Amino acid sequence: MLSKLPPRERQIVNLLYEQGEMAVAAICDSLPDRPSGSAVRTMLKRLEDKGFVRRTESHRGFLYSPAVADSVARRTALSEVVRVFFNGSPAGAASALLGMSERLDGSELDEIEAMIARARAAKGGK
């Protein structure tokens, strides 16, 4: 989904996910190689037309935010990473993440174990 966007448009969407609602001036100030306001407005219009961004009117002018919930965007992005880098294998991706276990604390490992148990139960497994 987001991976198909041109780099600058993707930067804008990523920024909106990180910061929440933003006005054009704030977006311009936050991007590297500060683009002009008209360039950012053009990209925001394209992103709005593509369904990635929505705008709302406020007393300060238009505010822009992601149109897709961050949980949906994360799941879509992760599915793409699993497809491309792990040959479509969620187990391969999980194995790679667990290979980084030195970065996980005990509570995160407990959380992962609980998620595995819930997934097993949902599948009716042991």
N, C-alpha and C positions, 0 to 999 in steps of 0.2 A: 504494500500500500504506500507507505511513505517513501520506501526505497525507490519508487518509480518517479519521484519528484526531482526536478532540477535542484542542484545543490543549494542555491540561495533560497528557493522556496522551502526546501526541507529545513534550512536553518531557521526560517521564520516560524514554521510549525513547531519545531523543537523548542524554540524560545517561548512560544505561547504555552506549551505543555509545562515548561519549567516555571514560568512567571505568572501564568493565568492571564486574565484580561489585560490588554494593553492598547494604548493609543498609538497611532502611526509614529509620532515623535519619539516615544519611548522605544519602539521597535527599532527605529533608525539609530538611536543612541546605543542600543545594545548589540547591534550587529558589527562584525569586523569590517574594516574598509568602508565605514559609514556610507551607505547608499543615500541617494536623495529621497526626499519624502514622496515625490511623484513616482519614482521607481518602486518604492515599497508599496504605495497605494495600488500600482498596477499589478504587482505580484499578489497582493492581498485579494484583489478582485478576481484574479485567475484562481487562487486557492479557494475562494468562496464559490466560484462557478464549478470547481471540481468537487466541492463538498467537504473540503478539509478544514475550512475556517468559516465561522459565522460572525456577523457583526451586529452590534446592538447600539442604539443611539443613547447617548447620555448628555448631560449638561456640558460636558467637555468635548463633544463631538462623537465620532464613532469609536467604539471599543471592539477589539477583535479577540476571539478566543477559539480554541479548537472545536470543531463541530462533532468530533468523535470522542467518546469518553476515553480517558487515558487507559482504563482497564482493557477496553476493546483494542486500542492501538497497541498496547503492550503485547496482548495475546497474538495479534496479527503479525507484529514484528518478530516475536519469538518463533512463531510458526515458520516464518520466512528463514530465519537463522537456522532452525532445525532442518528445514528442507535443503538449504544450500550447503551448510557446513557439516551436517551430520547425516546426510543421505536420507533425510526424512525420519530418522530414528530418535524419538524422545529419550529412549534409554541411553543412547550415545551422548546426547546433550547432558542428561543428568549425570552420567559418568564423568564427563568433562568438568561439570560444576563441582562434583564431589572431589575431583582431583585437586581442587582449590581449597580443600578442607582446612588447611592451616589458617585460612582467612575467616572460617566460620567459628563462632563461639558455641558453647554448649546449648544455649537456648535455640539457636538457629538449627543445629543438628536435631534437637528434639522436635522442632517444628516440621522439619523435613520428614522425620520418622512418622509423625502424626499424619501428615499429608499422604504418605505412602499407605498407611493403615486405612485412611478414609477412602483412597482410590481403590484399594483391594476390596474393602467392604462394599463399595458401590458396584463393583464388578461381580459381587457375590462370591469372591474368592476367599481363600484361607488367610 
